[in-house]
Amino acid sequence: MADPILVADIGGTNARFAIAEAIGETIAVRDAQTFRAEDFETIRDAADAYLESVAGKPKRACFAVAGPIIDDEVDFTNSHWTLRAPEITGPLRLDQFRIVNDFYALAAGVVHLSDDAFVEVKAGTPIADAPQLIIGPGTGLGQALIVPTTAGPKVVATEGGHVSFAPRTDEEIKIKKFIAREHPRVSAERLLSGRGLVNIHRALCAIEGAQRVSLQANEITKAALTGEYPIAVKAVDLFCALLGRVAGDAVLATGARGGVVLGGGILPKIKDVFLKSDFAERFCEKGRMSEYVGAVPIKMIVSDGAALYGAAAAMEKSCDH
């Protein structure tokens, strides 16, 4: 029987735990459960709660986290949680523990997903030896690259979601100014994330002089599906269009002509609206570089748990050295 691995995908809002088993090149994930960050004081508390509900106690673990990792420590950008390796390794009696960026794990997990885990967003012709871009909005705006090498694909985690937002239209300039009242440096993530969607909605209400209905991100996406609040519908449409522009810019910046994979927690919830949006048009709208990005295929992950597969793959890879 394969040696079980405790894997986790930890964002600013939720932590998803599971048990993974690797047999050769195949990874199986079972017993996945999701816990809300606000319900637990620490990540260890959430991990303990999960392990109480499953049989066996893994001796290895890999946690994928939403934030930069410095010396095996993470201060979450969008959460009260922190993660220190000794606070997990000792109490959970682990022989091996690894922390990886959540989009690193998402990228590492892509190859282990079945075809039905994706939907096509835009057809195209990938270049075999070019990088692939993994990008998507959730609690933040994650980005990573899969870079082909002679030794096999290499995953490179980035903080590309924190590039500066570059507005083009008068309305977008007004939105940026609105957000800049609270955040003087307006990054792409300030618009393209759960909180970013709320920022767009708030800004549009102010710009249009409408009475603002205080909505959370999930309520705004729900309104996009039901059409209940016109400004919320507009906010989601603009969100999708801006994501297309930012993703296209990221392809230009990285040469990711091997394809784009969209991830994160928001897009699957608005799949039908997203697939009808201006995302693909804005992605390709690059002036004299439109042909460069226009040939790039795009697909979206619609299944849960991709980062859990990637965390297991990262754990196995770390043991190869």
C-alpha positions in Angstrom: 0.0 0.0 0.0 1.3 3.5 -0.8 2.6 5.6 2.0 -0.2 8.2 2.7 0.4 11.9 2.5 -1.6 14.6 4.3 -2.2 17.3 1.7 -3.8 20.7 2.1 -4.8 23.6 -0.1 -4.9 26.6 2.2 -6.3 29.9 1.0 -7.4 33.1 2.8 -11.0 31.8 3.3 -10.9 28.0 3.3 -8.5 25.1 4.0 -9.1 21.9 2.1 -7.4 18.8 3.5 -7.2 15.3 2.1 -5.2 12.1 2.1 -3.1 11.4 -1.1 -1.4 8.2 -2.2 1.2 8.1 -5.0 1.7 4.8 -6.9 4.3 5.4 -9.7 3.1 8.3 -11.7 -0.4 8.0 -10.5 -1.8 10.0 -7.6 -5.1 9.2 -5.8 -6.8 11.7 -3.5 -9.4 10.7 -0.9 -11.4 11.9 2.1 -11.3 15.6 1.2 -12.8 18.0 3.6 -13.0 21.8 3.7 -12.7 24.0 6.8 -13.3 27.7 7.1 -10.3 29.8 8.3 -12.6 31.9 10.6 -13.6 28.8 12.5 -10.1 27.9 13.7 -7.5 29.9 15.5 -4.6 28.2 13.8 -3.9 25.9 10.8 -2.7 23.2 13.2 -6.2 23.3 14.9 -7.8 22.8 11.5 -5.4 20.0 10.6 -6.1 18.3 14.0 -9.8 18.5 13.3 -9.4 16.8 9.9 -7.1 14.0 11.2 -9.6 13.2 13.9 -12.0 12.2 11.2 -9.8 9.9 9.0 -8.2 6.6 9.6 -4.4 6.5 10.1 -1.9 9.2 10.8 0.3 10.1 7.8 4.0 10.7 8.5 4.4 13.0 5.5 2.5 16.2 4.6 2.6 19.0 2.0 0.5 22.1 2.4 -0.2 24.4 -0.6 -0.6 28.0 0.7 -1.9 31.3 -0.7 1.1 33.5 -0.1 4.8 33.9 -0.4 6.9 31.4 1.5 10.0 32.7 3.3 12.2 30.2 5.2 9.4 27.7 5.6 7.1 30.4 7.0 4.0 32.0 5.6 2.0 35.1 6.7 -1.2 34.8 4.7 -1.9 37.9 2.6 -5.7 37.6 3.1 -6.1 35.7 6.4 -5.3 35.9 10.1 -3.5 32.6 9.9 0.2 32.1 9.9 2.1 28.9 9.1 5.5 27.9 10.7 6.9 24.5 9.8 7.9 23.6 13.4 4.3 24.3 14.5 3.1 21.6 12.2 5.9 19.0 12.0 6.3 18.4 15.7 2.7 18.4 16.9 1.5 16.3 14.0 4.5 13.9 14.4 5.5 14.2 10.8 8.8 12.8 9.5 8.6 15.1 6.4 6.8 18.4 5.8 6.8 20.7 2.9 5.1 24.1 2.1 4.5 25.1 -1.4 2.7 28.1 -3.1 -0.9 27.3 -3.9 -0.5 28.1 -7.6 2.7 26.0 -7.7 0.6 23.1 -6.4 -2.2 23.9 -8.9 0.3 23.9 -11.7 1.9 20.7 -10.5 -1.5 19.1 -10.3 -2.7 20.0 -13.8 -1.0 16.9 -15.4 -2.8 14.6 -13.0 -6.3 15.8 -13.8 -8.6 14.0 -16.2 -9.9 15.6 -19.4 -13.3 16.2 -17.8 -11.7 18.4 -15.1 -11.4 21.1 -17.8 -13.7 23.1 -20.1 -12.4 24.9 -23.2 -12.5 28.7 -23.0 -10.7 29.4 -26.3 -9.3 27.1 -29.0 -5.7 27.6 -30.1 -2.5 25.9 -31.2 0.0 25.5 -28.4 3.8 25.7 -28.9 5.3 22.6 -27.5 8.5 24.0 -26.0 6.8 27.2 -24.6 5.7 27.7 -21.0 2.1 27.3 -19.9 0.5 30.0 -17.7 -1.7 29.0 -14.7 -3.7 32.0 -13.5 -6.9 32.5 -11.6 -8.8 34.6 -9.1 -9.9 33.4 -5.7 -9.1 35.0 -2.4 -6.2 36.5 -4.3 -5.0 36.4 -7.9 -2.6 33.5 -8.3 -0.1 32.9 -11.1 2.5 30.2 -11.9 4.3 28.9 -14.9 5.0 25.4 -16.2 8.3 25.6 -18.0 9.5 22.8 -20.3 13.1 21.7 -19.6 15.3 18.8 -20.8 14.7 17.2 -17.3 11.0 17.5 -17.5 8.5 20.3 -16.8 9.5 22.8 -14.0 6.9 24.7 -12.1 7.8 28.4 -11.2 5.5 30.1 -8.7 5.2 33.9 -9.2 3.5 36.8 -7.5 2.2 38.1 -10.8 -1.2 39.0 -9.3 0.5 42.0 -7.6 1.5 43.8 -10.8 0.0 47.3 -11.1 -3.4 47.5 -12.5 -3.4 49.5 -15.8 -6.8 51.0 -16.6 -7.7 51.8 -20.2 -11.1 53.4 -20.2 -12.5 56.4 -18.4 -14.6 54.1 -16.3 -11.6 52.0 -15.3 -9.7 55.1 -14.4 -12.5 56.1 -12.1 -12.6 52.6 -10.6 -8.8 52.8 -9.9 -9.1 56.2 -8.3 -11.9 54.8 -6.1 -9.8 51.9 -4.9 -6.8 54.1 -4.5 -8.5 56.0 -1.7 -8.0 52.9 0.4 -5.0 51.3 -1.3 -2.7 53.9 -2.9 -1.0 51.2 -5.0 -3.7 49.4 -6.9 -2.6 46.0 -8.0 -4.4 43.7 -10.4 -5.4 41.6 -7.4 -7.3 44.6 -5.9 -9.8 44.0 -8.7 -9.3 40.4 -9.7 -10.1 38.4 -6.5 -13.0 37.9 -4.2 -12.4 41.2 -2.5 -11.6 42.7 -5.8 -15.0 41.9 -7.1 -16.5 43.7 -4.1 -14.2 46.7 -4.9 -15.5 46.8 -8.5 -19.1 46.6 -7.3 -18.6 49.4 -4.7 -16.8 51.6 -7.3 -19.5 51.1 -9.9 -22.2 52.0 -7.4 -20.3 55.2 -6.5 -19.6 56.1 -10.1 -23.2 55.6 -11.2 -24.6 57.4 -8.2 -26.6 54.3 -7.2 -27.6 53.3 -3.7 -25.1 50.6 -2.9 -26.5 47.2 -1.8 -23.8 45.8 0.4 -22.9 42.5 -1.2 -20.2 39.9 -0.5 -18.3 38.3 -3.4 -20.5 35.2 -3.5 -23.6 37.4 -3.5 -22.3 39.4 -6.4 -21.6 36.2 -8.4 -25.0 34.9 -7.6 -26.6 38.1 -8.8 -24.7 37.7 -12.1 -26.5 34.4 -12.5 -29.9 35.6 -11.5 -29.7 39.2 -12.9 -31.1 40.4 -9.6 -28.9 43.5 -9.2 -27.9 45.2 -12.6 -24.7 46.8 -11.2 -23.6 43.4 -9.7 -24.1 41.9 -13.2 -22.0 44.7 -14.7 -19.4 44.2 -12.0 -19.0 40.5 -12.9 -18.9 41.3 -16.7 -16.1 43.8 -16.1 -14.3 41.4 -13.8 -14.2 38.8 -16.6 -13.1 41.3 -19.2 -10.3 42.6 -17.0 -9.1 39.1 -16.2 -8.8 38.5 -19.9 -6.7 41.6 -20.4 -4.4 40.7 -17.4 -4.0 37.1 -18.6 -3.1 38.3 -22.1 -0.6 40.7 -20.6 0.9 37.8 -18.6 1.3 35.7 -21.7 3.2 38.6 -23.3 5.4 39.0 -20.3 6.3 35.4 -19.9 6.1 33.9 -23.4 3.5 31.4 -22.2 2.4 30.3 -25.7 2.1 26.7 -24.5 -1.4 27.5 -23.3 -3.3 29.1 -20.4 -5.0 27.2 -17.6 -7.5 29.2 -15.5 -7.9 28.1 -11.9 -9.0 29.6 -8.6 -12.3 29.4 -6.8 -14.4 32.1 -8.5 -14.6 31.1 -12.2 -16.2 27.7 -11.8 -19.1 29.3 -9.9 -19.8 31.6 -12.8 -18.8 29.3 -15.6 -21.8 30.0 -17.9 -21.6 33.7 -17.5 -17.8 33.6 -17.8 -17.8 31.6 -21.1 -20.2 34.2 -22.6 -18.1 37.1 -21.3 -15.6 39.4 -23.1 -12.7 37.5 -21.5 -11.4 35.9 -24.7 -11.8 39.1 -26.7 -9.9 41.1 -24.2 -7.2 38.4 -23.9 -6.5 38.7 -27.6 -6.8 42.5 -27.8 -3.1 43.3 -27.9 -2.7 45.6 -30.9 0.2 44.6 -33.0 0.8 41.6 -30.7 -2.7 40.2 -31.1 -1.6 37.3 -33.3 1.0 36.4 -30.7 -1.6 35.8 -28.0 -4.4 34.9 -30.3 -3.0 31.4 -31.1 -2.8 30.5 -27.4 -5.4 27.9 -26.2 -7.2 28.5 -22.9 -8.9 26.0 -20.7 -10.5 26.3 -17.2 -10.3 23.9 -14.3 -13.8 23.1 -13.2 -13.1 20.2 -10.7 -12.3 20.6 -7.0 -9.0 19.6 -5.5 -6.5 20.2 -8.3 -4.0 21.7 -5.8 -4.3 18.7 -3.6 -3.0 16.5 -6.4 -0.2 19.0 -6.9 0.7 19.1 -3.3 1.1 15.3 -3.4 3.2 15.5 -6.5 5.4 18.2 -4.9 5.9 16.0 -1.9 6.9 13.0 -4.0 9.3 15.2 -6.1 11.0 16.5 -2.9 11.7 12.9 -1.9 13.4 12.2 -5.1 16.4 14.4 -4.2 
